């Protein structure tokens, strides 16, 4: 080949290479577009249920009209429908301080009143649901089903009759404890472990919740409390907003592999928390360091009440811990699936409960299709995704209710 021919051919070769590269990009873009469309279709096709959102706490502190798009927070109706969210457990969070000063039941009742008010004030947007059947019945009607839960067992106030009171009001799970140990069990966040698991009254609480068909939530409970609950519960239990300790070594708030295996063996489910500190080792380390430093500063300056709250807000804003990525959430789901199978994992975001410390790609309730996209990209099937989005949790909830019916029937027969 002479020099002139080589000169003529080189531009053609370059054009061919550029065409191939361009085609590759087009194929990649087309694949991503197709996967996005598929993710959105699946988000519409299957029920999406989120088992833990702290919206009542957020609105209780600063009112916003959640029937419209709000400038702050992680949840409102427009974004929920954009994200294809069908049902959500609205959590009546009760601060541990009520355990000591009293008024826990009244505070929980006020939060429940708030959620009921949303369904009453905006019946075209929200509807109360008390069972899996009611959630399924509302699916596809463009309304978000609101199921009520209580976070922290303080409102039980040492009286089992309060469990029936709350069940009658529509409460379908109770997180037994929060950041401080209470009269029911020890907290994973509290250094004081006065019960070394469950209190004697706490054991009665678990049994009565079983009888009522109310889900026992083990999130926030200490490891000892978890294992005792697993020993005595006659129904499956749920971790409504926890992730895998595999990714946050030494952090008791998440569940280790042994616990996840036992939870699955007993027919329960772990609902993955989206919080950045829950799903990323790096962010969790920063979070723990910040929390320790903040506690020392508050103690040194003897900060109390509103002064303490203002300082915490200022300190947190000045010391960001960074964000995890949506891939970290998928990694936690993946870990559970590899450990115990596809039937024991779901979604419990903790939206409006982690101070905005949420992963890139999962910043609010509009983002569930993003998660489905990532799951599809990882090779999860449509059947897998249906189970993760709602099927696994709805199965467990139905089983808990059935066992409750059986236990009540047995007690009547006796």
C-alpha positions as CSV (number, residue, x, y, z in Angstrom):
1,X,0.0,0.0,0.0
2,X,1.5,3.4,-1.0
3,X,1.6,6.4,1.3
4,X,-1.3,8.2,-0.5
5,X,-3.6,5.3,0.0
6,X,-2.8,5.1,3.7
7,X,-3.6,8.8,4.0
8,X,-6.9,8.3,2.3
9,X,-7.8,5.2,4.5
10,X,-6.9,6.8,7.9
11,X,-9.9,9.2,7.9
12,X,-12.2,6.3,7.0
13,X,-10.8,4.2,9.9
14,X,-11.2,7.1,12.3
15,X,-14.8,7.7,11.2
16,X,-15.5,4.0,11.7
17,X,-14.1,4.0,15.2
18,X,-16.0,7.1,16.1
19,X,-19.2,5.5,14.7
20,X,-18.6,2.3,16.8
21,X,-18.0,4.4,19.9
22,X,-21.1,6.5,19.2
23,X,-23.2,3.3,18.7
24,X,-21.9,2.0,22.0
25,X,-23.0,5.2,23.8
26,X,-26.4,5.1,22.0
27,X,-26.9,1.4,23.0
28,X,-25.9,2.2,26.6
29,X,-28.2,5.3,26.7
30,X,-31.0,3.3,25.1
31,X,-30.5,0.5,27.7
32,X,-30.6,2.9,30.5
33,X,-33.7,4.6,29.2
34,X,-35.4,1.2,28.7
35,X,-34.4,0.2,32.2
36,X,-35.7,3.5,33.6
37,X,-39.0,2.9,31.9
38,X,-39.2,-0.7,33.2
39,X,-38.5,0.5,36.7
40,X,-41.3,3.1,36.5
41,X,-43.7,0.5,35.1
42,X,-42.8,-1.9,37.9
43,X,-43.3,0.9,40.5
44,X,-46.8,1.3,39.1
45,X,-47.5,-2.4,38.8
46,X,-46.5,-3.5,42.3
47,X,-47.5,-2.1,45.7
48,X,-44.7,-0.1,47.3
49,X,-45.0,0.0,51.1
50,X,-42.6,1.8,53.4
51,X,-42.7,0.6,57.0
52,X,-41.2,3.6,58.7
53,X,-41.5,7.4,58.2
54,X,-41.4,10.1,60.9
55,X,-43.7,12.6,59.2
56,X,-45.9,13.2,62.3
57,X,-42.8,14.2,64.3
58,X,-41.7,16.6,61.5
59,X,-45.1,18.2,61.1
60,X,-45.6,18.3,64.9
61,X,-42.5,20.5,65.1
62,X,-43.3,22.7,62.1
63,X,-46.6,22.5,60.3
64,X,-46.6,22.1,56.5
65,X,-49.5,21.1,54.2
66,X,-48.4,17.7,53.0
67,X,-51.3,17.5,50.5
68,X,-49.1,19.9,48.5
69,X,-45.4,19.9,47.6
70,X,-43.5,21.1,50.6
71,X,-40.3,23.1,50.6
72,X,-38.7,20.9,53.3
73,X,-39.0,17.3,54.6
74,X,-38.9,14.0,52.8
75,X,-42.6,13.3,52.3
76,X,-45.6,15.0,50.8
77,X,-48.5,13.7,48.6
78,X,-47.1,15.0,45.2
79,X,-43.7,13.5,45.7
80,X,-45.2,10.3,47.1
81,X,-47.3,9.8,43.9
82,X,-44.3,10.7,41.8
83,X,-42.4,7.9,43.6
84,X,-45.3,5.5,43.2
85,X,-45.6,5.1,47.0
86,X,-48.8,3.3,47.8
87,X,-48.7,2.7,51.6
88,X,-46.7,4.0,54.4
89,X,-46.5,3.5,58.2
90,X,-46.8,6.9,59.7
91,X,-45.0,6.7,63.0
92,X,-46.1,8.4,66.2
93,X,-42.6,8.9,67.6
94,X,-42.6,9.5,71.4
95,X,-39.4,10.9,72.9
96,X,-37.8,8.9,75.7
97,X,-38.2,11.9,78.0
98,X,-41.9,11.0,78.3
99,X,-40.9,7.8,80.1
100,X,-39.7,9.9,83.0
101,X,-42.0,12.9,83.0
102,X,-45.2,11.2,82.0
103,X,-47.7,12.0,79.3
104,X,-46.5,9.4,76.8
105,X,-49.9,7.9,76.0
106,X,-51.4,11.4,75.5
107,X,-48.6,12.4,73.2
108,X,-49.0,9.3,71.1
109,X,-52.7,9.9,70.9
110,X,-52.1,13.4,69.6
111,X,-49.9,12.1,66.9
112,X,-52.5,9.5,65.9
113,X,-55.1,12.3,65.8
114,X,-52.8,14.1,63.4
115,X,-52.6,11.2,61.0
116,X,-56.3,10.6,61.2
117,X,-56.8,14.3,60.4
118,X,-54.8,14.0,57.1
119,X,-57.1,11.2,55.9
120,X,-60.2,13.3,57.0
121,X,-59.0,16.6,55.5
122,X,-57.7,15.2,52.2
123,X,-59.8,12.1,51.5
124,X,-58.9,12.2,47.8
125,X,-55.2,11.9,48.7
126,X,-54.9,9.8,51.9
127,X,-56.8,6.9,53.4
128,X,-56.3,5.0,56.6
129,X,-55.5,1.3,56.4
130,X,-55.5,-1.3,59.2
131,X,-54.8,-4.5,57.3
132,X,-52.9,-5.9,54.3
133,X,-56.3,-6.4,52.7
134,X,-57.2,-2.7,53.0
135,X,-53.8,-1.8,51.5
136,X,-54.4,-4.1,48.6
137,X,-58.0,-2.8,48.2
138,X,-56.7,0.8,47.8
139,X,-53.9,0.0,45.4
140,X,-54.3,1.8,42.1
141,X,-56.8,4.4,43.4
142,X,-54.2,7.3,43.5
143,X,-54.4,7.6,47.3
144,X,-51.7,6.9,49.8
145,X,-52.7,4.4,52.4
146,X,-51.6,5.5,55.9
147,X,-51.0,2.9,58.5
148,X,-50.3,4.0,62.1
149,X,-47.4,2.8,64.2
150,X,-45.8,3.9,67.5
151,X,-42.0,4.3,67.9
152,X,-41.0,3.7,71.6
153,X,-43.1,1.7,74.0
154,X,-43.3,4.5,76.6
155,X,-47.0,5.1,75.8
156,X,-47.9,1.7,77.1
157,X,-47.2,3.2,80.5
158,X,-47.0,-0.1,82.3
159,X,-50.6,-1.1,81.5
160,X,-51.4,-3.8,79.0
161,X,-54.8,-2.3,78.4
162,X,-53.1,0.5,76.6
163,X,-52.0,-2.0,73.9
164,X,-55.7,-2.7,73.1
165,X,-56.4,1.0,73.2
166,X,-53.7,1.7,70.6
167,X,-54.7,-1.4,68.5
168,X,-58.3,-0.1,68.5
169,X,-57.0,3.2,67.2
170,X,-55.3,1.5,64.3
171,X,-51.7,1.1,65.5
172,X,-50.3,-2.0,63.8
173,X,-46.8,-2.1,65.2
174,X,-44.9,-0.7,68.2
175,X,-41.2,-0.2,68.2
176,X,-40.6,-1.4,71.8
177,X,-37.8,1.1,72.6
178,X,-36.0,4.0,71.2
179,X,-32.7,5.7,72.2
180,X,-33.0,5.0,76.0
181,X,-34.0,1.9,77.8
182,X,-37.5,2.0,79.0
183,X,-39.9,-0.1,81.2
184,X,-40.2,-2.7,78.4
185,X,-36.6,-3.4,77.3
186,X,-33.1,-2.2,76.8
187,X,-32.1,0.1,73.9
188,X,-29.2,-0.5,71.6
189,X,-28.2,3.1,72.0
190,X,-28.2,3.1,75.9
191,X,-25.1,2.1,77.9
192,X,-27.4,1.3,80.8
193,X,-28.8,-2.2,80.4
194,X,-30.9,-2.6,83.5
195,X,-33.0,-5.5,82.1
196,X,-30.3,-7.4,80.2
197,X,-33.0,-7.8,77.5
198,X,-36.7,-7.6,78.2
199,X,-38.2,-6.6,81.5
200,X,-40.8,-9.0,83.1
201,X,-43.5,-6.5,82.0
202,X,-41.9,-6.4,78.5
203,X,-42.4,-10.2,78.1
204,X,-46.1,-9.6,78.9
205,X,-46.1,-6.9,76.3
206,X,-44.7,-9.2,73.6
207,X,-47.3,-11.9,74.4
208,X,-50.2,-9.4,74.4
209,X,-49.1,-7.9,71.1
210,X,-49.0,-11.4,69.7
211,X,-52.6,-12.0,70.9
212,X,-53.8,-8.7,69.4
213,X,-52.2,-9.4,66.1
214,X,-49.9,-6.4,66.5
215,X,-46.4,-6.5,65.0
216,X,-43.5,-6.5,67.4
217,X,-40.8,-4.2,66.0
218,X,-37.2,-5.0,67.1
219,X,-35.5,-2.0,65.6
220,X,-33.6,0.0,68.4
221,X,-33.7,-3.0,70.8
222,X,-30.5,-4.2,72.3
223,X,-29.1,-7.6,71.1
224,X,-30.1,-9.2,74.4
225,X,-33.6,-7.9,74.0
226,X,-33.8,-9.1,70.4
227,X,-32.9,-12.6,71.4
228,X,-35.3,-12.7,74.3
229,X,-38.1,-11.5,72.0
230,X,-37.3,-14.2,69.5
231,X,-37.5,-16.8,72.3
232,X,-41.0,-15.8,73.5
233,X,-42.8,-14.4,70.5
234,X,-45.3,-16.7,69.0
235,X,-45.5,-14.6,65.8
236,X,-42.9,-13.4,63.3
237,X,-41.3,-10.1,64.3
238,X,-40.1,-7.3,62.1
239,X,-37.1,-4.9,62.1
240,X,-39.1,-2.0,60.5
241,X,-36.1,0.3,59.9
242,X,-32.7,-1.3,60.4
243,X,-29.9,-2.3,58.1
244,X,-26.9,-4.7,58.2
245,X,-24.2,-4.5,60.8
246,X,-22.0,-6.2,58.2
247,X,-21.5,-2.7,56.8
248,X,-21.3,-0.8,60.1
249,X,-19.2,-3.1,62.4
250,X,-19.8,-2.7,66.1
251,X,-22.9,-0.5,65.6
252,X,-25.6,-2.3,67.6
253,X,-28.4,-0.3,66.1
254,X,-28.1,-2.4,62.9
255,X,-28.6,-6.2,62.8
256,X,-25.7,-8.7,62.5
257,X,-25.8,-11.8,60.3
258,X,-26.7,-14.1,63.2
259,X,-29.7,-12.0,64.1
260,X,-30.9,-11.7,60.4
261,X,-30.7,-15.5,60.1
262,X,-32.7,-16.0,63.2
263,X,-35.2,-13.3,62.1
264,X,-35.7,-15.1,58.8
265,X,-35.8,-18.6,60.4
266,X,-38.8,-17.4,62.6
267,X,-40.5,-16.0,59.5
268,X,-39.8,-12.3,60.0
269,X,-38.4,-9.6,57.7
270,X,-35.8,-6.8,57.9
271,X,-36.9,-3.5,56.3
272,X,-33.8,-1.7,55.2
273,X,-33.2,1.8,56.6
274,X,-32.0,4.3,53.9
275,X,-30.2,6.5,56.4
276,X,-26.6,7.1,55.2
277,X,-25.1,6.2,58.6
278,X,-27.1,2.9,58.4
279,X,-25.8,1.7,55.1
280,X,-22.2,3.1,54.7
281,X,-19.2,2.2,56.9
282,X,-17.5,5.5,56.1
283,X,-20.5,7.6,56.9
284,X,-21.3,5.6,60.0
285,X,-17.8,6.2,61.3
286,X,-18.2,9.9,60.8
287,X,-21.6,9.8,62.4
288,X,-20.4,8.0,65.5
289,X,-17.4,10.4,65.9
290,X,-19.7,13.4,65.6
291,X,-22.2,11.9,68.0
292,X,-19.5,11.3,70.6
293,X,-18.0,14.8,70.3
294,X,-21.5,16.4,70.4
295,X,-22.4,14.5,73.6
296,X,-19.1,15.6,75.3
297,X,-19.7,19.2,74.4
298,X,-23.3,19.2,75.6
299,X,-22.2,17.6,78.9
300,X,-19.3,20.0,79.4
301,X,-21.6,23.1,78.8
302,X,-24.5,21.5,80.7
303,X,-26.9,22.4,77.9
304,X,-30.6,21.7,78.5
305,X,-34.0,22.2,76.8
306,X,-34.3,24.6,73.9
307,X,-30.7,25.7,74.3
308,X,-29.5,22.2,73.8
309,X,-31.8,21.7,70.8
310,X,-30.5,24.9,69.1
311,X,-26.9,23.9,69.8
312,X,-27.4,20.4,68.3
313,X,-29.0,21.9,65.2
314,X,-26.1,24.4,64.7
315,X,-23.4,21.7,65.4
316,X,-24.9,19.2,63.0
317,X,-25.2,21.8,60.2
318,X,-21.6,22.8,60.8
319,X,-20.3,19.2,60.8
320,X,-21.8,17.2,57.9
321,X,-21.1,13.5,57.8
322,X,-21.5,13.2,54.0
323,X,-23.9,11.1,52.0
324,X,-24.0,7.4,51.2
325,X,-25.1,6.4,47.7
326,X,-28.1,4.5,46.5
327,X,-25.8,1.6,45.7
328,X,-25.1,1.3,49.4
329,X,-28.8,0.6,50.1
330,X,-28.8,-2.0,47.3
331,X,-25.7,-3.6,48.9
332,X,-27.5,-4.0,52.1
333,X,-30.5,-5.6,50.4
334,X,-28.1,-7.8,48.5
335,X,-26.4,-8.9,51.7
336,X,-29.7,-10.0,53.2
337,X,-30.7,-11.9,50.1
338,X,-27.3,-13.7,49.9
339,X,-27.5,-14.5,53.6
340,X,-31.1,-15.8,53.9
341,X,-32.9,-15.5,50.5
342,X,-35.2,-13.1,48.8
343,X,-38.2,-13.6,51.1
344,X,-36.9,-11.7,54.2
345,X,-36.1,-8.1,53.1
346,X,-38.1,-5.0,52.4
347,X,-38.0,-1.2,52.6
348,X,-38.2,0.9,55.8
349,X,-36.7,4.3,54.7
350,X,-36.8,6.3,58.0
351,X,-37.6,9.3,55.9
352,X,-38.0,12.5,58.0
353,X,-36.2,10.6,60.8
354,X,-32.5,10.8,59.9
355,X,-32.1,14.5,59.7
356,X,-31.7,14.5,55.9
357,X,-28.7,12.2,56.0
358,X,-29.9,10.3,53.0
359,X,-28.1,8.6,50.1
360,X,-27.6,10.2,46.7
361,X,-30.5,9.0,44.5
362,X,-32.8,8.3,47.5
363,X,-33.4,11.8,49.0
364,X,-37.1,11.6,49.4
365,X,-40.3,9.6,48.6
366,X,-40.1,10.5,44.9
367,X,-37.1,8.2,44.5
368,X,-38.4,4.6,44.9
369,X,-38.2,4.0,41.1
370,X,-34.5,4.9,41.3
371,X,-34.1,2.0,43.7
372,X,-36.0,-0.4,41.5
373,X,-33.8,0.7,38.6
374,X,-30.7,-0.2,40.6
375,X,-32.2,-3.6,41.6
376,X,-33.0,-4.4,38.0
377,X,-29.5,-3.3,37.0
378,X,-28.1,-5.8,39.6
379,X,-30.1,-8.6,38.0
380,X,-33.1,-8.8,40.3
381,X,-36.2,-10.2,38.7
382,X,-39.7,-8.7,38.6
383,X,-40.8,-11.3,41.1
384,X,-37.9,-10.4,43.4
385,X,-38.7,-6.7,43.2
386,X,-42.4,-7.3,44.1
387,X,-41.3,-9.1,47.2
388,X,-38.9,-6.4,48.2
389,X,-41.4,-3.6,47.6
390,X,-44.2,-5.1,49.6
391,X,-44.7,-8.8,49.2
392,X,-42.5,-10.0,52.0
393,X,-43.8,-7.5,54.5
394,X,-47.4,-8.0,53.6
395,X,-46.9,-11.8,54.0
396,X,-45.5,-11.3,57.5
397,X,-48.2,-8.8,58.5
398,X,-50.9,-11.2,57.4
399,X,-49.2,-14.1,59.4
400,X,-49.1,-11.9,62.5
401,X,-52.7,-11.1,62.2
402,X,-53.7,-14.7,61.6
403,X,-51.7,-15.9,64.7
404,X,-53.5,-13.2,66.7
405,X,-56.9,-14.6,65.7
406,X,-55.7,-18.1,66.6
407,X,-54.4,-17.0,70.0
408,X,-57.6,-15.1,70.8
409,X,-59.7,-18.1,69.7
410,X,-57.6,-20.4,71.9
411,X,-57.9,-18.2,74.9
412,X,-61.7,-18.1,74.5
413,X,-61.8,-21.9,74.3
414,X,-59.8,-22.1,77.6
